[in-house]
């Protein structure tokens, strides 16, 4: 290959990476502005993708535009007008858009910071609307708010690309069929709907912080995307305690990422982690977000309380010096506000550290009887650990072997196998 050809390929690759970076940063603003402009969420997302495809061809050829977001928005808006032109029943609407196209440009649609905030916030609420299934909300949020491609989403959740594409397409059609307006819900509905938005971001972050399947314990890119979206949400809703609480939880949890895996990718348990590797800047941001949540005056919600638990770990110099009594109380508070078997299992772990394994085993055995975590590897993992500490090695081995069979993450299975070997 000639040197000139190689240089051209390198320049094209660099330009494409720049296009992708711009899209990741600006896509939510662009799709939000288009949805407000056209009044059609599905069309807005489709024409934005068309503009992105055009940029991947034009920018390496013609050079980078001075205002890349404005360029993308202008091209997408022209595509929207073309789409309306093809819809003969919408001639009046097309005429209105055409008139507006003559008097505004893409930069003007993105010029007002307050409008931008409203657009991104509305986009979050639409993507997480209750008419959609939980899986559809996650996929649509990552696509239209996070700017991820369907390939990236499919890799993140170990799902075939056609499955993700079908979910997103079906979600957009469901939103259109349900007549979901592109708007921030009124105050009386916002708090109720906010819970759905927070839940989606929490699911995305949780998958990034402890992958449910695959060969890696962590998926930092996915966790980082959730954290970025949580920052946007907290900035757009400065008076919502739980928005800051969730951000605090993400920051404090991700602060431990550098110490959670060894050089070979193997998990490092909390008691073995080198705390000097913990990200102190993330701990500082998480602590500040937790203070914002507490200052809101409505009391900490489930995410804020979990962030307070993470703050206990962040402040402790070692596992032995951790304030386990406080953590037990905080888990009890979470259980009262948002009861779940996973919260109860986590409380059992804290009780074991504060009061010993026998007391904790009683909590775990109650969960076994309830059957609510029968398909999760987490319950036999904790039960096996407690039985091992009580010297009941045969029972512990049975539980840990069950956990290995139920666990879909290869890195976690490695840890479980080490625990079984230690019982020998």
Secondary structure, 3 states (H helix, E strand, C coil): CCHHHHHHHHHHHHHHHHHHHHHHHHHHHHHHHHHHHHCCHHHHHHHHHHHHHHHHHHHHHHCCCCCHHHHHHHHHHHHHHHHHHHCHHHHHHHHHHHHHHHHCCHHHHCCCHHHHHHHHHHHHHHHCCCCCCHHHHHHHHHHHHCCCCHHHHHHHCCCCHHHHHHHHHHHHHHHHHCCCCCCCCCHHHHHHHHHHHHHHHHHHHHHHHCCCCECCCCCHHHHHHHHHHHHHHHHHCCCCHHHHHHHHHHHHHHCCHHHHECCCCCECCHHHCCHHHCCHHHHHHHHHHHHHHHHCCCCCCHHHHHHHHHHHHHHCCCCCCCCHHHHHHHHHHHHHHCCCHHHHHHHHHHHHHHHCHHHHHHHHHHHHHHCCCCCCHHHHHHHHHHHHHCCCHHHHHHHHHHHHHHCCEHHHHHHHHHHHHHHC
